[in-house]
Amino acid sequence: MFEPGRDTSEATLADAGETDLATAASAFTRIEFEVMARKILAAYHLGRKVFDRVQAADSDRYRKRIPDKAALREVSLHFAVPPATAGRWMTLGALLQDLPQVRAAFLAGDLSESRASLVAHAVCGVDAEQRAAAEEAALILAADASTNAVLSDKLDELVIALDPLAAAEVREEFAERYQDVRFSKAPYGQVAISATLGLGDARYLQSRITGLINHYLCADDPRLPGQQRADALVAITRGRTELECQCGSDTCGARANQKPHPEPEPADDVTDIDIDADVAAKPDAAPAKPSTALVPTKAAVVVVTDAPTLAGLTGEMVPFVPGYGVIDPAHARALATDATWTGMYREAQRFMHRTDPTDPDPHGRITMLRAGRPRKAGRIHVPAHLDSSSDSSGAIRVLSRPPNPKPIDPTGHGGLPVPPVGALDYEPTDAQRRAIALTDHHCRGPYCGRPVAECQLDHVRPYNHADPMAGGWTITDDLIPLCIPCHQFKHLDIWIPTLAEGRAVIWRHATTGKTIITWP
C-alpha cells in the first residue's frame, strides 16, 4: 500500500489497516535512516569546507580554534540544530571516512544515527590491519534486535577480544583521568555527590549499603528508597554499623537486629591510635571489637570467565560481570586476586538414538551446569598443552549468522523422545537457571536489554499444568529469560516466539508474518 518516496496524507494513514501500517513501518524507517545518513555526511562535508577556507584565510595564530568554531556555526545555522548536535554530526562524519563498510550500511538505511555512532567509535580504534574484519563483525552485531546498551557491550567485547592489552591500558588511563568524588550544590540545603570509582570498590560500597538496608529496615519504613540509600551511605562514612528503622512499630522485626551501644567512658585526653600499627608492634594484642558487628556482605563482584583467561593465558571468552558488562582479562585477574573461584562444569545433552552416548551433542546444547567446589585464591595449574599467548592480539573471526535459523522443536521437547529428569516439573532447576544466565545475559524480547537477573524463565511452548507431557517441557531448549513486561506481552500472542538452534529466538508477527530474531 505504501511505497518509498510516495506521499501519504494523514487521512490515508488513519484509514489504513493495522497490517498495512505494520508492513510499511520498515520502509518508512529505512527512508528515515537513509535521509539522516545523507544529512550527517552533508553536515560533515560542509563543516570541512568551511574549516579549510577559514584556516587558509586566517593568519592570526593567536585567535585559537576560529576555524573549528566557524565550521560548527555554519553547520548549526544551515541545518537549524544546536552547536552540540552539529559537533556530534561532524565527528561521526569524520569517523565514517575511514570506515567504508559502516558508511555504506548507514547510507543504505541499515543503521540509525545512534547505532552508526556506536559502531564507528568502537571500530575506529582498531588496528588498520584488523579494521575491515572488525567493521564486518560490528555490523553483524548492530543488525541484532538489541538495545543500544546491549550493542555497546557487544562492541566492547569485540574490541577487548581483539586486543586485551590495549583495553587494559585504556582502562588504566581512564581511571587516572576520571576517578574522582565531587560535591556540588543542590537546592534547599542539599549537596549532590558524584563519584567515579573502580568496579570492585563501587560494588563493595553498593553491597554495604544494600546490606544495611536489608538487615535493619523493615518493609514499613516510610523513607523512599533513595532516602534509605543516602542514610546508609552517611552511616558508613560516619563509622556506624547499623541503621534505625523509622516504621514506628514496637514489634518491628528488623529493629531486633540492632544492639544497644555501650555508653562511652569519659576521658580527659583522647588520642588517635592506629590499630594496625599497634597490633604490628605488639603481636599478642588483639584489636578492639566494635560494639556492633558489621553486616555480613556477600561477594561484591561476580566475574564470569574461563580458566585459561584467569591463569593469564588467552582464553576463549571475554570476562563479564553480571549487571555491568564485559571487562578486560587483566581486570578480571586483578579482581580475582583475593576472590573465591568456583568451577562450572557443563554436561552436553545426548539423544537416545545416538549410537555412541559419549559423543558430544553436535548442536552444543546444554541441559545442566554443575558447580564445582569453591576454591580459594591461589595459583591455577594450567595443563601443559595450553599455549601461553596472552601478550598477542587475536584475530577477528566473523561468523555469519543464518538468516533463517532452524527451530529446535516446536513441541517444546527439544527433540527428545523421553523427558529427562525434572522436565515435567514446572519450576526450572538452579542448574538450568545458571546455564541460561551464562549464555543469554539479557531478556530475549526484541529490543530489550534488561539483565537476566531481573527476568523470569518462561516456557517458549507453554507448560501444560493439566498434562505436562503434552506441553512444553522444563528443559533449556524450551526456556528463555523474559522480563515481566516482555513476558506479559508474549501472552498477548501478537508476536509468537520459537526457539531455534544456537538459542536464537524467532519472533513472528501473528498477522503480518514479519520475523525478528534475537541472539544470546
Beta strands, then each sheet from edge to edge (+ up, - down):
strand 1: 180-186
strand 2: 190-196
strand 3: 320-321
strand 4: 325-326
strand 5: 341-348
strand 6: 366-375
strand 7: 456-459
strand 8: 479-482
strand 9: 495-499
strand 10: 505-509
strand 11: 515-518
sheet 1: 1+ 2-
sheet 2: 3+ 4-
sheet 3: 5+ 6-
sheet 4: 7+ 8-
sheet 5: 9+ 10- 11+
end
